[in-house]
């Protein structure tokens, strides 16, 4: 109810009261005001909660260089969709190719060292085995026997050292090949690229150089905040059975500011365990499919959270709800002491609003109305409390919305 409409209603009440008094003094009486009503009925009413949200990419990645080098080529179009593993930038590969060749040569050298050490170890073993019977017969000196044993131990040690060198050389070769692969900066996931933050010829360093960003838009996230008091009330009413959640859980739909639908519906996949001490709200997030990437990250949208029914509830059209001195009121058809049909105000407590099948918005009423009450929906501008009324149109039941 706008202030202007409330002011007009107040002025109308005052003018009608003055007119009625003047007519009574003059012996005249105004005919009853013609109104339309809706008859209150209880039903299970789908509930829709509306919030303001913002779309967010399900993955927002900073793409950085993993090795140092000069950018030689940019391999993508800024703002284009790329697949996971697709090259985005190519660094000057020559230093990495040289490093791979050097590591391969080191592996070859280590393998040759192993072959030589294996031959020496085999020779030392044969020499020890040849001298062993002579040492038992004391046909050779103790020193010659000890030298044979020591020679075998030294040869085995040299063989183990050569094998260690080979492992080290292979690790260096693997690192060199990995760095050569990193010389092509690739997309860590599928998504839409941002603008290039480094151009051809620029020097980048490992891990410190941000070259672009990548945003995954399918699936898309939408974040919104729910007041903690509202959340507690919702959970309490669910526990009391006043609200019932659908089997599939709560779902969301997105609308533009003008009410135009955006994409398909989604599901809530995150509720923050913390309440913001600045806003008193709880952050929630939903995920929805965005196969054609029509929705971008950062859009402010209306979020409609659905999938809840208020059991055995009463609802009235929003146009029938007025702002009274102490809260919301409706005008209902009543009988005065003489049995005449009159309009009287009735204070009500409202919950959320819902939308009927024809698109009309309705207030869900927590208290103040009873089944069978006739709520005036049209002709309110002509009314004052206690004024006689006539039903200009047949009363309609305000049933399933």
Residue pairs with C-beta under 8 A, 6 or more apart in sequence:
1 321
1 322
1 323
6 322
6 323
8 381
9 322
9 380
9 381
9 383
12 381
12 382
12 383
12 384
13 383
13 384
13 385
16 30
16 382
16 383
16 384
16 387
17 384
19 30
20 30
20 384
20 387
23 29
23 30
31 390
32 341
32 387
32 388
32 389
32 390
33 343
33 379
33 382
33 383
33 387
33 388
33 389
33 390
34 379
34 382
34 389
34 390
34 391
34 392
35 333
35 343
35 376
35 378
35 379
35 380
35 382
35 383
35 389
35 390
35 391
35 392
36 376
36 377
36 378
36 379
36 391
36 392
36 393
37 333
37 374
37 375
37 376
37 377
37 391
37 395
37 396
38 316
38 317
38 320
38 374
38 375
38 377
38 395
38 396
38 397
38 398
39 372
39 373
39 374
39 375
39 395
39 396
39 397
39 398
40 314
40 316
40 369
40 370
40 371
40 372
40 373
40 374
40 375
40 398
41 314
41 371
41 397
41 398
41 399
42 312
42 313
42 314
42 371
43 312
43 313
43 315
43 399
43 400
43 401
44 244
44 309
44 310
44 311
44 312
44 313
44 400
45 309
45 310
45 313
45 315
45 354
45 364
45 400
45 401
46 306
46 308
46 309
46 354
46 401
47 243
47 306
47 308
47 309
47 310
47 352
47 354
47 364
48 304
48 305
48 306
48 352
48 353
48 354
48 355
49 226
49 230
49 234
49 304
49 305
49 306
49 308
49 352
50 302
50 303
50 304
50 305
51 224
51 225
51 226
51 302
51 303
51 305
52 224
52 300
52 301
52 302
52 303
53 222
53 223
53 224
53 254
53 300
53 301
53 302
53 303
54 222
54 223
54 224
54 298
54 299
54 300
54 301
55 220
55 221
55 222
55 254
55 295
55 296
55 297
55 298
55 299
55 301
56 220
56 221
56 222
56 223
56 285
56 297
56 298
57 191
57 215
57 216
57 217
57 220
57 221
57 297
58 216
58 217
58 218
58 219
58 220
58 221
58 287
59 189
59 191
59 214
59 215
59 216
60 213
60 214
60 215
60 216
60 297
61 188
61 189
61 191
61 213
61 214
61 215
61 216
62 210
62 213
63 88
63 185
63 187
63 188
63 210
63 211
63 212
63 213
63 214
64 207
64 208
64 209
64 210
64 211
65 89
65 91
65 182
65 185
65 204
65 205
65 206
65 207
65 208
65 209
65 211
66 182
66 185
66 206
66 207
67 91
67 96
67 179
67 182
67 183
67 206
68 203
68 204
68 205
68 206
69 91
69 92
69 95
69 96
69 183
69 203
69 204
70 91
70 92
70 201
70 202
70 203
70 204
71 89
71 90
71 91
71 92
71 198
71 199
71 200
71 201
71 202
71 203
71 204
71 211
72 90
72 91
72 92
72 93
72 200
73 89
73 90
73 200
74 88
74 89
74 196
74 199
74 200
75 86
75 87
75 88
75 89
75 90
76 82
76 86
76 87
76 88
76 193
77 193
78 193
78 194
78 195
78 196
78 212
79 192
79 193
79 194
79 195
80 192
80 193
81 190
81 191
81 192
81 193
81 293
82 88
82 187
82 190
82 191
82 192
82 193
82 214
83 187
83 190
84 187
84 188
84 189
84 190
85 186
85 187
86 186
86 187
87 184
87 185
87 186
87 187
88 185
88 186
88 187
88 193
88 211
88 212
89 184
89 185
89 196
89 198
89 211
90 183
90 184
90 185
91 183
91 184
91 185
91 204
92 183
93 180
93 183
96 176
96 179
96 180
96 183
97 180
99 176
99 179
99 180
100 173
100 176
100 177
100 180
102 176
103 169
103 172
103 173
103 175
103 176
103 177
104 173
106 169
106 172
106 173
107 166
107 169
107 170
107 173
109 165
109 169
110 162
110 165
110 166
110 168
110 169
110 170
111 166
113 162
113 165
113 166
114 159
114 162
114 163
114 166
116 162
117 155
117 158
117 159
117 161
117 162
118 159
120 155
120 158
120 159
121 152
121 155
121 156
121 158
121 159
123 155
124 148
124 151
124 152
124 154
124 155
124 156
125 152
125 155
127 148
127 151
127 152
128 148
128 149
128 151
128 152
131 140
131 144
131 145
131 148
132 145
132 148
134 140
134 145
135 142
135 144
135 145
185 211
187 193
187 214
188 214
189 214
189 216
190 216
191 214
191 215
191 216
191 217
192 214
192 215
192 216
192 217
192 293
193 212
193 213
193 214
194 212
194 213
194 214
194 215
195 212
196 211
196 212
197 210
197 211
197 212
198 204
198 209
198 210
198 211
198 212
204 211
215 297
217 290
217 293
217 295
217 296
217 297
218 289
218 290
218 291
218 293
219 266
219 287
219 288
219 289
219 290
220 263
220 287
220 288
220 289
220 290
220 295
220 297
221 285
221 286
221 287
222 252
222 254
222 266
222 285
222 286
222 288
222 301
222 303
223 283
223 284
223 285
224 283
224 284
224 285
224 286
224 303
225 276
225 279
225 281
225 282
225 283
225 284
226 281
226 282
226 284
227 280
227 281
227 282
228 275
228 280
228 281
228 282
229 280
231 282
234 243
234 308
237 243
237 310
238 244
238 245
238 308
241 311
242 310
242 311
242 313
243 308
243 309
243 310
243 311
244 308
244 309
244 311
245 307
245 308
246 307
246 308
246 309
248 267
248 307
249 267
249 268
249 307
250 267
250 268
250 305
250 306
250 307
250 308
251 265
251 266
251 267
251 268
251 305
251 306
251 307
252 265
252 266
252 267
252 268
252 286
252 288
252 303
252 304
252 305
252 306
253 261
253 265
253 266
253 303
253 304
253 306
254 261
254 262
254 263
254 266
254 288
254 295
254 301
254 302
254 303
254 304
255 261
255 262
255 301
255 302
255 304
256 262
256 301
256 302
257 300
257 301
257 302
259 302
262 295
262 299
262 301
263 288
263 289
263 290
263 294
263 295
264 288
264 289
265 288
265 306
266 286
266 287
266 288
266 289
267 286
267 287
267 288
268 284
268 285
268 286
268 305
269 285
269 286
269 287
270 283
270 284
270 285
271 282
271 283
271 284
271 285
272 282
272 283
272 284
274 282
275 281
275 282
276 282
276 283
286 303
310 351
310 364
313 364
313 365
314 364
314 365
314 369
314 371
314 398
315 354
315 362
315 363
315 364
315 365
315 398
315 401
316 330
316 348
316 362
316 363
316 365
316 369
316 375
316 377
316 398
317 360
317 361
317 362
317 363
317 375
317 377
317 398
318 353
318 360
318 361
318 362
318 363
319 377
320 330
320 331
320 375
320 376
320 377
320 380
321 328
321 329
321 330
321 348
321 350
321 363
322 328
322 329
322 330
322 331
322 345
322 380
323 329
324 345
324 347
326 347
327 347
327 348
327 349
328 347
328 348
328 349
328 350
328 363
329 345
329 346
329 347
329 348
330 345
330 346
330 348
330 368
330 369
330 375
330 376
331 343
331 344
331 345
331 346
331 375
331 376
331 380
331 383
332 343
332 344
332 345
332 346
332 369
332 373
332 374
332 375
332 376
333 341
333 342
333 343
333 374
333 376
333 389
333 391
334 341
334 342
334 343
334 344
335 341
335 342
336 342
336 386
340 388
341 388
341 389
341 390
341 391
342 386
342 387
342 388
342 389
343 376
343 383
343 384
343 385
343 386
343 387
343 389
344 385
344 386
345 385
346 368
346 369
346 373
347 368
348 363
348 365
348 366
348 367
348 368
348 369
349 365
349 366
349 367
349 368
350 363
350 364
350 365
350 366
351 363
351 364
351 365
351 366
352 364
353 361
353 362
353 363
353 364
354 361
354 362
354 364
354 401
355 361
355 362
355 401
356 362
356 401
357 400
357 401
362 398
362 401
369 375
374 395
375 398
376 383
376 389
378 392
378 393
379 389
379 392
383 389
